Amino acid sequence: MRWLTVFFLTTTCISAVVVLKFFAAGILPNKGAHSINKLSNNKKDENKATLLRLKRYANEAKSYTIGNNLNDRHCFLIDMKKASGSKRFYVYDLKHDSILQAGMVTHGSGVSNSGDTVLFSNRTGGNCSSLGKYKIGQSYYGKFGLAYKLHGLNNTNSNAFNRFVVLHAHPCVPDNEIAPLEICKSWGCPTVSPSFLKELKGYLDRTNTPVLLWIFQ
């Protein structure tokens, strides 16, 4: 039995070496490399599409900030078309038309709290996210630490202040992408990671005019 084991291990090792030589010579198709390249190309295409999409919204945001006495240097854009496990909260430079930073953000759970589908509502008690433009108001320290009041500027989010929908952080939100997995949900608040809120605080502290936050899909 022992010599059979030795023979099996020897032939297995030889076969592995031969296969590796074939890969190096290009005789066998390297499916792993092909898959990696395909994933890489898909990610590049996704990033390009995201940037083009953000630029379209940023163009409207530029005009809106100027006409409504909001900060015209940068704004916060949240693209709810993207999955929760991907970075979809963007700090956008309106002067240079570029993304300054990106982070993770929750969406509302709704009443059922099932799946990763985003449900939108302006109704009190619906626990949903609300589409539309927000003016970021005063900061305060509450149940979740530092938070910023949000004032809804559209019919779709006019109840945000009364619903206590605020910008705040929670440890359940990761710093890095985990897609296709989902992240935690909120009761309608755009909730970010503690470290990302510190970054956002830096932008908010450097301006005397309110910053625009826009949630869209």
C-alpha positions in Angstrom: 0.0 0.0 0.0 2.9 2.4 0.8 4.4 2.1 -2.7 1.0 2.8 -4.2 0.7 6.0 -2.2 4.2 7.1 -3.2 3.4 6.3 -6.8 0.1 8.3 -6.7 1.7 11.3 -5.1 4.6 11.2 -7.6 2.4 11.0 -10.6 0.1 13.7 -9.3 3.0 16.1 -8.7 4.4 15.4 -12.2 0.9 16.0 -13.7 0.7 19.3 -11.9 4.1 20.4 -13.2 3.1 19.5 -16.8 -0.1 21.5 -16.5 1.7 24.5 -15.2 4.2 24.3 -18.1 1.2 24.2 -20.5 -0.2 27.3 -18.9 3.1 29.1 -19.3 3.4 28.1 -22.9 -0.1 29.2 -23.6 -1.3 25.8 -24.7 -4.1 25.6 -22.1 -6.6 28.4 -21.8 -6.1 30.4 -18.6 -9.7 30.8 -17.6 -8.8 32.4 -14.3 -6.9 35.3 -16.0 -9.7 35.7 -18.5 -12.3 36.0 -15.7 -10.2 38.5 -13.8 -9.7 40.7 -16.9 -13.4 40.5 -17.6 -14.3 41.6 -14.1 -11.7 44.4 -14.3 -13.2 45.6 -17.5 -16.8 45.4 -16.1 -15.6 47.5 -13.1 -14.1 50.1 -15.4 -17.3 50.3 -17.4 -19.3 50.7 -14.2 -17.1 53.4 -12.9 -17.3 55.3 -16.2 -21.1 55.1 -16.3 -21.3 56.2 -12.6 -19.2 59.3 -13.4 -21.3 60.2 -16.4 -24.4 59.8 -14.4 -23.1 62.0 -11.5 -22.0 64.7 -13.9 -25.6 65.0 -15.2 -26.9 65.5 -11.8 -24.0 67.8 -10.8 -24.8 70.1 -13.7 -28.3 70.6 -12.3 -26.9 70.9 -8.8 -24.6 73.8 -9.9 -27.5 75.9 -11.0 -29.6 74.9 -8.0 -27.0 75.9 -5.4 -26.5 79.3 -7.0 -30.2 80.0 -7.2 -31.0 78.9 -3.7 -28.1 80.4 -1.6 -26.4 77.0 -1.1 -22.7 76.2 -1.2 -21.6 76.3 -4.8 -18.2 74.7 -4.3 -19.2 71.2 -3.4 -22.3 69.1 -2.7 -23.2 65.6 -1.6 -24.8 63.2 -4.1 -26.4 59.8 -3.2 -27.1 57.5 -6.0 -29.7 55.0 -4.9 -29.6 53.2 -8.2 -26.4 51.4 -6.9 -26.6 48.5 -4.5 -26.1 49.2 -0.8 -22.9 47.1 -0.7 -21.3 49.6 -3.1 -20.1 53.1 -2.4 -22.9 55.4 -3.5 -22.4 58.6 -1.4 -20.3 61.1 -3.2 -18.6 64.4 -2.3 -18.7 66.2 -5.5 -16.5 69.2 -6.5 -18.8 71.6 -8.4 -15.9 73.9 -9.4 -13.7 71.2 -11.0 -16.5 68.7 -11.9 -15.0 65.8 -10.1 -15.5 63.3 -7.3 -13.6 64.2 -4.2 -14.6 61.2 -2.0 -17.0 58.3 -2.0 -18.5 56.2 0.9 -21.1 53.7 1.9 -24.6 54.8 2.9 -27.7 53.1 4.1 -31.3 53.3 2.7 -34.5 53.0 4.6 -35.8 49.6 5.6 -39.4 50.4 5.0 -41.9 48.5 7.1 -41.1 45.0 5.9 -37.2 45.3 6.1 -36.7 42.6 3.5 -34.4 42.5 0.5 -32.1 45.3 -0.8 -34.8 47.0 -2.9 -35.1 50.7 -2.0 -38.6 51.9 -1.3 -39.2 55.6 -1.2 -41.8 57.5 0.8 -42.3 60.8 2.4 -44.8 59.4 4.9 -44.1 59.6 8.6 -43.6 56.1 10.1 -42.9 54.5 6.7 -39.1 54.1 7.6 -38.3 54.8 3.9 -35.7 56.9 2.2 -37.1 60.0 0.5 -35.9 61.1 -2.9 -35.0 64.8 -3.5 -32.8 67.7 -2.6 -32.0 68.5 1.0 -30.4 71.4 2.7 -28.0 70.2 5.4 -28.8 72.1 8.6 -27.3 72.5 12.1 -25.2 69.8 13.7 -26.1 68.3 17.1 -25.2 65.4 19.3 -28.0 62.8 19.7 -28.6 59.1 20.1 -26.0 58.2 17.5 -23.5 61.0 18.3 -22.8 63.7 15.8 -25.7 64.3 13.4 -26.9 66.9 11.0 -30.5 68.0 10.5 -31.9 67.7 7.0 -34.4 70.0 5.5 -36.3 68.5 2.5 -36.6 71.0 -0.4 -39.0 69.0 -2.6 -42.5 67.6 -2.3 -41.0 64.1 -2.2 -39.0 64.8 1.0 -40.9 67.7 2.6 -41.5 65.8 5.9 -37.8 64.9 6.4 -37.3 67.4 9.3 -40.5 66.2 11.1 -39.6 62.6 10.5 -36.2 63.2 12.2 -34.4 62.1 9.0 -30.9 63.2 9.7 -27.3 62.6 8.4 -25.5 60.5 11.0 -23.1 57.6 11.4 -23.4 54.1 12.8 -20.8 51.3 13.3 -22.9 48.9 11.2 -21.9 50.7 8.0 -18.6 49.5 6.7 -15.9 51.7 5.1 -15.2 49.3 2.2 -17.5 47.9 -0.4 -19.0 44.4 0.3 -21.2 44.1 -2.9 -22.9 41.9 -3.8 -23.6 41.6 0.0 -26.0 44.1 1.5 -25.3 46.5 4.4 -27.5 47.4 7.3 -30.6 49.6 6.8 -31.9 52.7 8.6 -35.3 54.1 9.3 -34.9 56.6 6.4 -31.8 58.4 7.5 -28.8 58.5 5.1 -26.4 56.8 7.6 -22.7 56.5 6.9 -19.7 54.9 8.7 -18.2 56.9 11.6 -14.9 57.5 9.7 -16.7 58.8 6.6 -18.8 61.2 8.7 -15.6 62.7 10.0 -14.6 63.3 6.4 -18.0 64.9 5.7 -17.7 67.0 8.8 -14.5 68.5 7.4 -16.3 69.8 4.3 -19.3 71.1 6.3 -17.0 72.9 8.8 -15.2 74.7 6.1 -18.3 76.5 4.7 -20.6 79.2 6.1 -23.3 78.4 3.5 -25.5 75.3 3.7 -24.5 72.3 1.6 -26.8 70.5 -0.8 -27.4 66.8 -0.3 -29.3 65.1 -3.1 -30.7 61.6 -3.0 -31.7 60.3 -6.5 -32.3 57.1 -8.3 
